Amino acid sequence: MSDTKYDKYEVIVGLEVHAQLSTQSKMYCGDSAAFGASPNTQVSPLSLGHPGTLPVVNESAIEYAVRIGLATHSQIRYENQFARKNYFYADLPKGYQITQDKTPICTHGYIAFEVNGEKKKVQLTRIHLEEDAGKSIHDIDPYFTLVDLNRAGTPLIEIVSEPDIRSGDEAMAYLHEVRKLVRYLDICDGNMEEGSMRCDANISVRLKGTTAYNPRSEVKNMNSMRNVKRAIEFEFIRQVDALEAGEKLVQETRGFDAIKGITLSQRSKEHAHDYRYFPEPDLPPVYVTDEYVAQVKAAMPKLSAELKEEYMNRYGLPEYDARLLSDDKFTSSYYNSLLAATGNAKAAANWMLGPVKNYLNEQGLEIQHFPLTPDKIAELIKMIDEGKTNFSVASTKIFPEVAASGKMPMTVAEEMNLLQSSDEGLIQQLIADVIAKYPEKVAEYKAGKKGLLGLFVGEVMKASKGKADPKLTNKLMMEKLEA
């Protein structure tokens, strides 16, 4: 990439994130919103928009929108009206979408995150509620597009950012934070691959130091954070090349080809599409009171940033450990349960970020599918703290067998004869044997070569087949050598 050409420009990005809310029923009717059912089995006259049917707002969806509003420091709207957004898609059975036009439930919030070690804050224009369309399927029949309307009417929030993002890396970090928030709040599973979180990116470029915006490209419906980054980076180069060649950029909608890593023009958008918004005549306004917001706030779980500070300030964990343990909801949930079962926060963190993480990677599992309950890890920590075993034996011999059998660690240690010995008499005898075996090394130690202590302790551990308490062995060996 030529410095003289591309370094003159900056990329301007705003993101629109659609997140399917994890309510049991749809946004305006009681049809199931569960994922994965057979096509067109979760529909009714209401979600199909039959004449004479009347929508009713899903109360849980309102609560979930308030949760994300509070988590993003947004203003929560008191009076919420709904509108019809009219357009024709084959998978939009009513011919319109019920959404919020002039009265989004959340406004003027922000999302803070870190990218490449630097703090970043992206302002939010709005968060509003709406319903999803169905799903058009193009790859089953070679001649026809098939339509599955199970998704039609599923509750959505749309999180619209200001154009504050300046790189693909920032976009990825922002999306990671959004996904973290919706998962911690239990309002969306955040699975982009399944389509429960989707992203449109509005991308433009301009000369550095200028403030005017050039026409933007809207890249639609990307289903991975990496693809969002790739689309931004491709569009930056494409648009700069066009400007440098004297071409005029136009506002347009583009799609992203994940295989080729390029965007493709789909339709021109020189003028905003006329959706003919008008107030939804069948839905009265929904009023959100201060008392209701206070109730939702009181019931909200601790979020990632709060947990990170707690791990550092209350439990004394390093920033790196605290960040890793709080970055994922399921990881922090397991760690919190482990903390409740053991008073050794640092040892709990070491087990989570060491043996447990390694086991999950080897087995290809997520922490929510880890077969061991926290009480088993807590017992391993207790056994080490009480000198009944050491970390090496616990992590490499006892832990794998516990994971395979489901037995308690103490039972496994007893069955495999792995419990450490704290018998001072036995250890003293082993120490005497080692000292007698290496008289020349003893002389070197007494002459100042103190690093040989590890050799002596290692020989005792070998003679005891790893069962001697290493701390006690180390203490008694030093006493013997210094005598």
Residue, then its C-alpha position, 0 to 999 in steps of 0.5 A: m500500500s503506497d504511503t503517498k496515496y492511502d495515508k492521506y485518507e481516513v475511513i469513517v464507519g458507523l455500524e447498525v447491529h441487529a440483535q434478535l432478543s431471546t424472548q420465548s415468543k415473538m414481538y407482537c404475538g405469542d408464536s414461539a421464537a425458538f431457533g431451529a424448528s422445521p420451516n414454517t411451523q412457528v407461525s399463526p395468522l398473527s405473524l402471517g399478517h392475516p386480515g383482522t388480526l391485532p398485534v400486542v407488544n411483547e413485555s419482555a422485549i421492552e424489558y430487554a431494550v431497557r436493559i441494553g439502554l441502561a448498559t449503554h448509558s442511554q436515555i430511556r424514552y417515556e412514551n414509545q410509539f410504533a410505526r409501519k415501515n412499508y416495503f415488499y420482500a417475499d419473506l415479509p408476510k404483512g408487506y410492512q414491518i412494525t418498528q419504531d421510527k420517531t420514538p426509539i426507546c433508547t437514545h444518546g448512549y455510548i459503548a466504551f471498549e479497548v482496541n490495541g491497548e487504547k480506550k475508545k468510546v463510540q456514541l450511539t444514535r439510537i436503539h429501537l425495537e422492531e420485528d424481524a422478517g422471515k428467511s429466504i433460502h436460495d441454495i436448496d432448490p436450483y430453480f426457486t427461492l424458498v421462504d421460511l417464515n418462522r423468523a418473521g416477527t421475532p423481536l429485534i433491537e437495532i443498535v445504531s452508532e454514530p460514524d465514530i469508528r476509524s478502522g476495521d480493528e475498532a469495528m471488531a472491538y466494538l462488535h465484540e463489546v456489543r456481543k459481550l453486553v447482550r450475552y451478559l444481559d441475557i437478552c441475545d445469544g450473540n451468535m452471528e453465524e446463526g443470524s441472531m446478531r447481524c451487522d450493516a456497515n456504513i463506510s466512507v472515506r475522506l481526506k485527513g483533517t477535513t470534516a465533510y462526509n463523502p457518499r457512503s456505502e452500506v454493506k449489508n448483513m455480515n455474519s462475522m466480526r472478521n468479515v466486517k473488518r475485511a469489508i471495511e478494509f476493502e471499501f477503504i481501498r476501493q473508495v480511495d482508489a476511485l477518488e484518486a482516479g477522479e471518479k465520483l462516489v455514489q451512495e449505494t448498498r453493497g454486499f460482501d463476498a466472503i470467499k473473494g473478500i470483496t464488496l459488490s454493488q447491489r443497488s444505488k441509494e442516491h436518495a433515501h428509500d421511501y418506506r412510507y412510515f406512518p403510526e401503527p394504528d393497531l398499537p397504543p403507545v407503551y409508557v416506560t416509567d421511572e419506577y419500571v426502569a429502576q426495577v429493571k436496573a435493580a435486577m440487572p447482573k454485574l457486567s464485564a467491566e464491573l466484574k473486572e474491577e472487582y476481580m482486581n480490587r477485591y481479589g487482587l488479580p492482575e489486570y491481565d487475568a481479570r480481563l480474561l476472566s471477565d471477558d466472557k459471561f460463561t467464564s466469569s459465571y464459572y469463576n464466580s461459582l469457583l470463588a464461592a467454593t474456595g477462598n483462594a482467588k489467585a489459585a482459582a484464576n490459575w486453574m481457570l486460565g491454565p489446566v481448565k483452559n487447556y482442557l477445553n482447547e484440547q477437547g474443542l469445548e466451550i466453558q459452558h460445556f465443561p464437565l467438571t463442576p466448580d466444587k471439584i476444582a475447589e477440592l483440587i485447590k484445597m488439596i494443594d493448599e493443605g499439602k496433600t498434593n502439589f500443582s504439578v501432580a494435581s494438574t497433570k495426573i489427578f485432574p485428567e482422571v477426574a475429568a475422565s471419570g467424574k470422581m472427586p479429586m480426593t478419591v482419585a488421588e487415593e485410588m492412584n496413590l498420589l497423596q503427598s507425604s508430610d511424614e517428617g521422619l520419612i522425609q528426613q531419612l530420604i534427605a539423609d540418603v541423598i546427602a550420603k549419595y552426593p558428598e561432593k555436591v554437598a561440599e560445593y553447596k557449603a562452598g557457596k553453590k546454593g543453586l544445588l538445593g534444587l538437585f537435592v530436593g529433586e532427588v528426594m522427590k524422585a526417591s519418594k515417587g513424587k509423594a514427599d511434600p515439596k515445601l516441607t522437603n525444601k525446608l528440611m533439606m535447607e536445615k540439614l545442609e546449613a547445619 
